[in-house]
Each structure stands twice: as structure tokens, then as C-alpha cells.
Amino acid sequence: MDKTCIIIAGPTAVGKTAIALHLAQLFSTTIISSDSRQCYRELNIGVAKPEPAELEAVHHDFINSHSIHESVNAADFEKFALNSVDKIFQKSDIAIMVGGTGLYIKAFCEGLDKIPEVPVEIREQVIQDYQTNGMEWLINMLQEKDVLYSAKGNMQNPQRMMRALEIILFTGNSIISYQTHQKEKRDFKIIKIGLELPRPILYERINHRVDKMIADGLIEEVSTLQPYQHLNALQTVGYSELFDYFDGKISKEKAIELIKQNTRHYAKRQMTWFKKDDSINWLVPDENVVKNWVLSRI
């Protein structure tokens, strides 16, 4: 059997964790998380980490591997995941990767363009200015400083917009100028599976998950992280809205409503990203369906 990494992708709340666990136990292997927030030890309920029993049943790499005080990006994940998969292949022919961060999956599969490392001071200043002045400020700054990105880049995703702004402020060059799109070749086989549900069902699952997070103590979790709300790791749906509640900007009810709304919007952006990848094979999140499909192709 060829060394193979099976990637389980898709939007938040679609059921990726259960499928990945099922496959990992079937092949007696390790899971690599490709979620940009589950790697942080201090974040738990709001990032929908697997349950402790699930983490105990199957070893997961890139979960609880970093602190929110560390800077972690797609390039860091690429290096981390390639090292993980090499170790897994010493014991097993199959590795499982699961997560919804499309850029991290792309980095693992294809590599990334080499973009200069930005000093943490610049990054934190951009985040602070965005928190203070909002989306309109971010749009105006990019239109003023980086005409190329504001014309060609994603002007609806604040994370990518802040990344573009910090690059132009540090280097004087547009992040677009560093994007050569040359793909790296990996020495193992990659199979990509996308999990998909009808939008009304997915949105119902998202709403239910948020209600469960609140019941499980999300508000209490976020309250302990207030002193660190300026950190990049906490510019995250489920945390940002509750920081606004604690700061007296919105009511608790409004914060919960916005978490649901912003999570639905995030799921939509995830699907838009993944649907552009023709190598993804789309399946329903059913353990037997996915298992039989995988067994027929390895």
C-alpha cells in the first residue's frame, strides 16, 4: 500500500471529527488536526475541540500543541504537519488529517509562497487598530496602502486583510507580489474528502452547537481570556463577540445571536474555498459511506 494521507475537510459543524475518528480507529493511526485554533491550549469550548475521551481514544497532533502567546501561521503548520506525517508513516501506511482551515490544508498539500516574516510588534499594532476602528478602517487602509490587494484580494475576510496590511507596512510590497503559486510535490499520496450537508441542516447544526457551547460554559471560558483579547489567536468567532459583551458594547443575547450568525457566515466561506478545489471528493458525513469509499481507493 502506498503511503497515504486521507484529508477530511468541510465546513464547521458538518461532522468531520466523528468521521476522522472512525477512520483513524479503522487504520490504527494518528490524526493531524488542520484547525488553526484547536492548536491553542487555552481555547477549548469555543473552538469545538474533540472531547477528552476522543483525544484519549486516538492520538491527535496539532491539538493543544501551542499557547495563545505563540504566533502560529500556515507556514508553521506546513512544517509541523510534514514532520508529523513522516513520523506516522514510520508506523503506518495511513495518516488522517481533519479540519476546516483551507489555507492550512493547502499549505500541507502544495506548500506556500515564501513571504517575509513580519515583526510581532507590527502584527499586534494592526490587530489593535482593527479592534479599535473596525472593518471600515481596515478597508480604507488597504485601499490607501495596497491598491493591488484591495483590487484582487479578499476584502471580506479581516484575518487575510490584516495579514495583507502588515505585509505592506513591513515590506512596502503587496502580499500579491509574493504569490507565485508554485506547487510543491509531496512524496506520499493525498486523498481529499469533503463532507457536505444541505445548508438548512448545516445551519441548524451550527445553531445547536452554539447553544451547547453556551450551556457547557463558553461565557466563563471567554471571561478568563479577557486580558489577552488583543492576541491574534483570539480574533476568533465565539470569542470576539463575547469580548464585545464583556466590554459593554452589546448584550449577552446579541453576542450569542452574532456567534451563530458569524459561524454560519464562516461555514459559507469555508465551502466557497473548498469548492474551488477540484481534487476534493464530496461525500455525506456518514461513517459507512466514507469508509467504503476510502477502502475502494487505497
C-alpha positions in Angstrom: 0.0 0.0 0.0 1.3 3.5 -0.8 1.9 5.9 2.0 -1.4 7.9 2.0 -2.7 10.9 3.9 -6.5 11.0 3.9 -7.8 14.5 4.4 -11.2 15.2 5.8 -12.3 18.7 5.0 -15.5 20.7 5.1 -17.4 23.4 7.0 -17.7 23.7 10.7 -20.3 21.5 12.4 -20.6 19.2 9.4 -19.3 16.2 11.4 -15.7 15.9 10.4 -14.4 14.8 13.9 -16.6 11.7 14.1 -15.6 10.6 10.6 -11.9 11.2 11.2 -12.1 9.2 14.5 -13.8 6.3 12.7 -11.1 6.2 10.0 -8.2 6.6 12.4 -9.5 3.6 14.5 -10.1 1.6 11.4 -6.5 2.1 10.3 -5.0 2.2 13.8 -3.3 5.6 13.0 -2.9 9.1 14.2 -5.0 12.2 13.4 -3.4 15.5 12.4 -5.7 18.5 13.1 -5.7 21.2 10.4 -7.7 23.6 12.5 -6.0 27.0 13.1 -7.5 27.4 16.6 -7.6 24.0 18.1 -3.9 24.0 18.4 -4.1 26.5 21.3 -4.2 25.0 24.8 -6.2 27.9 26.3 -9.1 27.6 23.8 -11.5 24.7 24.3 -15.2 25.1 24.2 -15.3 27.8 21.6 -13.1 26.0 19.1 -15.1 22.7 19.3 -12.2 20.6 20.2 -12.8 16.8 20.3 -14.0 15.6 23.7 -11.3 14.4 26.2 -12.4 10.8 25.6 -12.0 11.2 21.9 -8.5 12.6 22.3 -7.6 9.7 24.6 -9.0 7.1 22.1 -7.0 8.4 19.1 -3.8 10.5 19.3 -4.1 13.9 17.7 -1.3 16.1 16.5 -1.7 19.9 16.4 -4.3 20.0 19.2 -3.1 21.6 22.5 0.3 21.9 20.9 0.7 25.7 21.2 -0.1 28.6 23.5 -2.1 31.7 22.5 1.0 33.7 23.2 2.8 32.0 20.3 2.4 33.1 16.7 1.2 30.3 14.5 0.6 30.6 10.8 0.1 28.4 7.7 3.8 28.1 7.2 4.3 26.9 10.8 1.5 24.4 10.2 3.1 23.1 7.0 6.4 22.4 8.8 4.6 20.9 11.8 2.3 18.6 9.7 5.0 17.4 7.3 7.1 16.4 10.4 4.1 14.7 11.9 3.2 12.7 8.8 6.8 11.5 8.4 6.6 10.1 12.0 3.2 8.5 11.3 4.5 6.8 8.2 7.2 5.1 10.2 4.4 3.1 11.9 1.5 3.1 9.5 0.8 3.5 5.8 -2.2 5.8 6.5 -2.4 9.2 8.1 -5.6 11.1 8.7 -5.8 14.9 8.6 -9.0 16.7 9.6 -10.0 20.3 9.8 -11.7 23.3 8.2 -8.8 25.7 7.8 -8.4 25.6 4.0 -5.2 27.5 3.9 -3.5 25.1 6.3 -4.6 22.1 4.2 -3.4 23.9 1.0 0.0 24.6 2.7 0.3 20.9 3.6 -0.6 19.6 0.2 1.1 22.2 -2.1 3.5 24.3 0.0 3.3 28.1 0.4 4.8 31.1 -1.2 7.7 32.5 0.7 6.5 35.6 2.4 8.8 37.7 4.8 8.3 37.2 8.5 6.6 40.3 10.0 7.7 41.5 13.4 5.2 40.7 16.1 5.0 44.4 17.1 3.6 45.3 13.7 1.1 42.5 13.7 -0.2 43.4 17.2 -0.5 47.0 16.2 -2.6 46.2 13.2 -4.8 43.9 15.3 -5.2 46.6 18.0 -6.1 49.3 15.4 -8.6 46.9 13.7 -10.2 46.2 17.1 -10.4 49.9 17.9 -11.5 51.2 14.4 -13.3 48.3 12.8 -13.7 46.9 9.3 -14.2 50.3 7.6 -10.7 51.4 8.8 -9.2 48.2 7.6 -10.7 48.6 4.1 -9.6 52.2 3.9 -6.1 51.4 5.0 -5.7 48.7 2.3 -7.2 50.9 -0.4 -4.6 53.6 0.6 -1.6 51.4 1.2 -2.1 48.3 -1.0 -4.1 49.1 -4.1 -3.2 45.7 -5.7 -4.6 43.7 -2.8 -7.7 45.9 -2.4 -8.4 45.2 -6.1 -7.6 41.5 -6.2 -7.6 40.2 -2.6 -10.4 39.0 -0.3 -11.8 42.2 1.1 -14.4 40.4 3.3 -12.1 38.4 5.4 -10.5 40.5 8.2 -7.8 37.9 9.0 -6.5 37.9 5.5 -6.9 41.7 5.2 -4.8 42.3 8.4 -2.2 39.9 7.0 -2.0 41.9 3.8 -1.8 45.2 5.7 1.0 44.0 8.0 3.0 42.8 4.9 2.7 46.1 3.0 3.6 48.1 6.2 6.7 46.0 6.8 8.0 45.3 3.3 6.5 48.1 1.2 5.3 45.3 -1.2 1.9 43.9 -1.7 1.3 40.4 -0.5 0.1 39.7 -4.0 3.7 40.2 -5.3 4.9 37.2 -3.2 2.2 34.8 -4.5 3.8 32.7 -7.3 1.5 29.7 -6.9 4.3 27.2 -7.5 3.2 23.8 -6.1 5.5 21.6 -4.1 5.5 17.9 -4.8 4.9 15.5 -1.9 6.4 12.0 -1.7 3.1 10.4 -0.5 -0.4 10.0 -1.8 -3.1 12.5 -0.8 -6.8 11.7 -0.9 -9.1 14.6 -0.1 -12.7 14.1 1.1 -15.1 16.9 1.6 -18.1 16.5 3.9 -21.3 18.3 2.8 -24.8 18.7 4.1 -27.8 20.7 2.8 -27.4 24.3 4.0 -30.6 24.4 6.2 -29.4 21.2 8.0 -25.9 22.6 8.5 -27.1 25.9 9.8 -29.4 24.1 12.3 -26.4 22.1 13.5 -24.4 25.3 13.9 -27.1 27.0 15.9 -27.5 23.9 18.1 -23.7 23.7 18.6 -23.5 27.3 19.8 -26.4 26.7 22.3 -24.5 23.7 23.6 -21.2 25.7 23.8 -23.0 28.3 25.9 -24.5 25.6 28.1 -21.1 24.0 28.5 -19.5 27.2 29.8 -18.3 29.2 26.8 -19.0 32.5 28.5 -17.0 31.6 31.5 -14.1 30.3 29.3 -14.0 33.6 27.4 -14.2 35.7 30.6 -10.9 34.2 31.7 -9.2 35.2 28.4 -10.2 38.9 28.5 -6.7 40.2 29.4 -5.5 38.5 26.1 -8.2 39.6 23.7 -5.7 41.6 21.6 -3.8 38.4 20.7 -4.2 37.1 17.1 -5.3 33.7 18.4 -8.4 35.3 20.0 -9.6 37.1 16.8 -12.0 34.2 16.5 -15.7 33.7 16.1 -17.2 32.8 19.5 -14.6 34.9 21.4 -14.7 38.3 19.7 -18.5 38.6 20.2 -18.3 37.8 23.9 -15.4 40.2 24.4 -17.8 42.9 23.0 -20.4 41.7 25.5 -17.9 42.0 28.4 -16.8 45.4 27.1 -20.5 46.6 27.3 -20.8 47.1 23.6 -23.7 44.5 23.1 -26.0 42.4 25.2 -25.3 38.7 26.0 -28.3 37.8 23.9 -26.9 39.8 21.0 -23.5 38.2 21.4 -24.9 34.7 21.2 -27.0 35.7 18.1 -23.9 37.1 16.5 -21.9 34.0 17.2 -24.5 31.9 15.4 -24.6 34.4 12.5 -20.9 34.7 12.2 -20.4 31.0 12.4 -22.9 30.5 9.6 -21.0 33.1 7.5 -17.7 31.3 8.3 -19.1 28.0 7.2 -20.2 29.6 3.9 -16.7 31.0 3.3 -15.2 27.6 4.1 -17.4 25.9 1.4 -16.6 28.6 -1.1 -12.9 27.9 -0.5 -13.2 24.1 -0.7 -15.5 24.1 -3.7 -12.7 25.7 -5.7 -10.5 22.6 -5.2 -11.4 20.1 -7.9 -9.4 17.3 -6.1 -11.9 17.1 -3.3 -14.3 14.2 -3.4 -17.6 15.3 -1.8 -19.5 12.8 0.4 -22.2 12.9 3.0 -20.9 12.7 6.6 -21.9 9.0 7.1 -19.3 6.7 8.6 -20.1 3.7 6.4 -20.3 5.8 3.2 -16.9 7.4 3.8 -15.3 4.1 5.0 -16.5 2.2 1.9 -15.4 5.0 -0.4 -11.9 5.1 1.2 -11.5 1.3 1.1 -12.3 1.2 -2.6 -9.5 3.7 -3.3 -6.5 2.6 -1.3 
